[in-house]
């Protein structure tokens, strides 16, 4: 364990600092001008306002403190107090139910999504993080993912043999296999270079991530598939959170509620603006599938639901289906 980790854990164990001001380090891996990046700054502002300066939230964007492979450990031992990782990050921790969010085409739109993230199913899932020393505070939207590559992606056959970067998720691995592609797990911070050098052929991202990470500079084609969802859970070190004075904790909860409303409001706007930016760049051809092409992709990916049901638990998957009305058997 790194010395700085040991020192951070020791500070956490004895209480934060003798200073009257509590510092919260909020680390994340995406650019500051993405929906998550902007919402993190908004939360910091609201936290300072509502606690009257008792709490200072320091936001570190673009993996400034930790790569995305390292940040979860840093949170658990107290080197940072707050993260907003993608939901796929909880599978490797042993909380595999979160990988239900990775199932393809499970949400038609944000209204479907919010039936989970703003309802009892989502709340129950966050509670499963507590035995890992993590307190879940909220879900933040980013958007629905689209595929990119250096060759057109129209028919299902166009995906065959291509290497696609994915987050670490067994469900996403199966998703790529279902269309004949090759899944490559890779840290988000490494994707641009991997696309530039041909280590991978393509990727799947919400448009805001695709644009702010300048992937349009190294990907010639983007197909608006909206096949999967990428969102985040805002989480804190549970020992740190429980050790805060009750009034301060309540003020921070209020700040988080306001930041969550803000995050979810701007997510679609940011993706729309980013799509416009991609088009105006002239570097990437944007393609919208026909109804028939999108249905063919849905049918090709439908077996993922059967093959991976045991991964997240049939009960969890059925709760998603019941809430959203999705039925892969009808595709």
MOFEN-V98326 format. One record per backbone hydrogen bond with DSSP energy under -1.0 kcal/mol. NH is the residue of the N-H (numbers start at 1). CO is the residue of the C=O. E is the energy in kcal/mol with one decimal. If there is no record, write none. Layout:
BEGIN
nh->[NH;NH]
co->[CO;CO]
e->[E;E]
END
This chain:
BEGIN
nh->[6;7;8;9;10;11;12;13;14;22;24;26;27;28;34;38;39;40;41;42;43;44;45;46;47;48;49;50;51;53;54;56;58;60;62;63;64;70;71;74;75;76;77;79;80;81;82;83;87;89;90;94;95;96;98;99;100;101;102;103;105;106;113;114;116;117;118;119;122;123;124;125;126;127;129;130;132;133;134;135;137;138;140;142;143;145;146;147;148;149;158;159;161;162;164;165;166;169;173;174;175;176;177;178;179;180;181;182;184;186;190;191;194;195;196;197;199;200;201;202;203;205;210;211;212;213;214;215;217;218;221;222;223;224;225;227;230;232;233;234;235;236;237;238;241;242;243;244;249;250;251;252;253;254;255;256;257;258;259;260;261;262;263;264;265;266;267;270;271;272;273;274;275;276;277;278;279;280;281;285;287;294;295;296;297;298;299;300;301;302;304;305;307;308;312;313;317;318;319;320;321;322;323;324;325;330;331]
co->[2;3;4;5;6;7;8;9;10;54;56;58;82;60;31;34;35;36;37;38;39;40;41;42;43;44;45;46;47;48;51;22;24;26;30;28;61;67;67;70;71;72;73;74;74;25;25;235;231;86;87;91;90;94;95;96;97;98;99;100;227;103;109;110;113;113;114;116;116;119;120;121;122;123;126;127;129;130;129;236;234;234;232;230;230;228;205;223;203;221;155;156;180;159;182;202;184;167;169;170;171;172;173;174;176;177;176;162;164;166;187;188;190;191;192;193;194;194;163;163;148;146;206;207;208;209;211;210;214;215;149;285;147;287;223;145;143;140;85;138;83;135;81;133;237;238;239;241;245;246;247;248;249;250;251;252;253;254;255;256;257;258;259;260;261;262;263;266;267;268;269;270;271;272;273;274;275;276;277;220;222;290;291;292;293;294;295;296;297;298;301;302;303;304;308;309;313;314;315;316;317;318;319;320;321;327;328]
e->[-2.0;-2.6;-2.0;-2.5;-2.1;-2.2;-2.1;-2.1;-1.5;-3.3;-2.7;-3.2;-2.2;-2.6;-1.4;-2.7;-2.3;-2.3;-1.5;-2.2;-2.6;-2.1;-2.1;-2.4;-2.9;-2.0;-2.1;-3.0;-2.0;-2.3;-1.3;-3.0;-2.9;-3.0;-2.7;-2.0;-1.4;-1.7;-1.5;-1.9;-2.0;-2.4;-1.9;-2.1;-1.2;-1.2;-2.2;-2.2;-1.5;-1.9;-1.4;-2.1;-2.0;-1.1;-1.3;-1.9;-1.9;-1.6;-1.4;-1.2;-3.9;-1.2;-2.0;-2.8;-1.7;-2.2;-1.7;-1.4;-1.5;-1.8;-2.4;-1.7;-1.9;-1.6;-1.8;-1.1;-1.7;-2.1;-1.4;-2.7;-3.1;-1.1;-2.6;-1.0;-1.9;-3.4;-2.3;-1.1;-2.3;-2.1;-1.6;-1.8;-3.3;-1.7;-2.8;-2.6;-2.2;-1.0;-2.0;-2.0;-2.1;-2.1;-2.1;-2.1;-1.1;-1.9;-2.4;-3.3;-2.7;-1.7;-1.7;-1.4;-1.9;-2.6;-2.6;-2.4;-1.5;-1.4;-2.2;-2.0;-1.1;-2.1;-2.1;-2.6;-2.4;-1.8;-1.8;-2.1;-1.5;-1.6;-2.6;-2.6;-3.0;-2.7;-1.9;-1.2;-2.6;-2.7;-2.0;-2.8;-2.4;-2.3;-1.8;-2.3;-2.5;-2.9;-1.2;-1.3;-2.7;-2.2;-1.9;-2.4;-2.2;-1.9;-2.2;-2.4;-2.1;-2.0;-2.3;-2.4;-2.0;-2.1;-3.0;-2.5;-1.7;-2.2;-1.2;-3.0;-2.0;-2.5;-2.5;-2.4;-2.3;-1.9;-2.1;-2.5;-2.3;-2.5;-1.5;-3.2;-3.0;-2.4;-2.0;-2.0;-1.8;-2.3;-2.6;-2.1;-1.8;-1.1;-1.7;-1.6;-2.8;-2.3;-1.1;-2.0;-2.2;-2.6;-1.9;-1.7;-2.5;-2.9;-1.8;-2.4;-2.9;-1.8;-1.4]
END
